[in-house]
Amino acid sequence: MAQLYQVKRGEERISKEVAVLLAGHVDTPGVEETMTENVSANGARVKTTRQWTPKEQLLIGSSSVRVMSLARVVYCQALKGGSFAIGVEFLEPTGKWVVNPPVSVGESLRK
């Protein structure tokens, strides 16, 4: 019987929609304009119209938060309506994807 192990991220992602550009798809050249669903300093989950292959490399960037990175696709999940969600790991990030995680009201009042 196979054992299942749950892997915990080293860093929590926060829900944050950021407009991004994706480039580098092998079968579909060009740039795709899309949105993240969540981000961390080390990666993001991104909505896409293209099906990506795990380990495929791409460029991801956003002018709204002034960041860019070479990234690696970790997974590609099919969504309803023919779209996909990809998990990407930033390999060479420039800038900060996440400024500060949200804090509770009680925490902010204690400071």
N, C-alpha and C positions, 0 to 999 in steps of 0.2 A: 504494500500500500504506500503510495507516494505521500510524502509529508509536504505541507505547504508552510512557507515561511513568509512572514510579513516584514517588509523592509520599510523602516521609518526614514523619512528624509532628514538630512542633517540640518535643514533649514526650512521653516514653514513658508509656503507661498501665501500671498494675500490676493484676494479678489480685486482685480484692477483691470479695467479695459483701457488699453493703450493702442492707438492706431499704429500699425506697423507695415513695413514693406518686406516681402519675402522674395528672394532671388536665388537661382541656382538649381531649379528643378531640372532633372535630366531630360525628361520627355516633353516638358512644356516650357520653352524658353520665355523669358520676360519677367516682369515684376508683378507680383500680386499684392494688392492693397487689402488689408484685413485687420482683425482686432485680436488682442490677447484676451483670455478669460481670467487668467491669474498669472502672477509673476513672483520671482524671488531674485536674489542677486545672482543666482546660478542657473536659472532656467525659466521657462514659461510654458503655458498651455495656450495654443494659438488655433483659432478657427481658420480653415482653409478650404478652397474649392478643389484643390489638387490632392491626389493620393501620393503620399511620400513613403519611402522605404526606411525602416530603422537603419541607423548608422550613416544615412545619407547626410552630406554636409550642405549647408545653405548660409546665405547672409541674411541677417535679420536686423532691421534698423527702424528707428522712429525719430522723426524730427521734433515731435512734440515734447519728448523728454531728452532729446539730444544724445541718443545712444546708438551704437552699432556693434554687432558681434558676428564673428564666424560661429556657427552653431552646428550641433549634431542632433539628428532626429532620434529620439529615444523610443517613441511609439507613434503609431498612426491609428486612430480609432474612427471607424465609420459612424457617421451621424445620420439622423433622418433627413430626407430631402437630397441625398447625394453629396452632402458635404462631409468634411473630416475635421477632427481635432488632432493636433500633433503636440507631443511633448518634446521640447527642445532643451538641450543643455548648452549654455553659452561656453564657447571654447576660448575666445579672445575678446571679452567684453571691454568696451570703451564707454566711460560714463557710468552712471548709476541707474539701474532699472528700478530699484526700490529705494526710496529716500528713507522713510521711517515706517515701521509697521504701525497700524492703528493701536491706540491705547484706550483703555476704558476711561470713562469720565472720572471715576473714583481715583484711578492712578494719576491722572493729570492734575487733580486738585491737591494731591499729597505732595507734589513737587514744588 
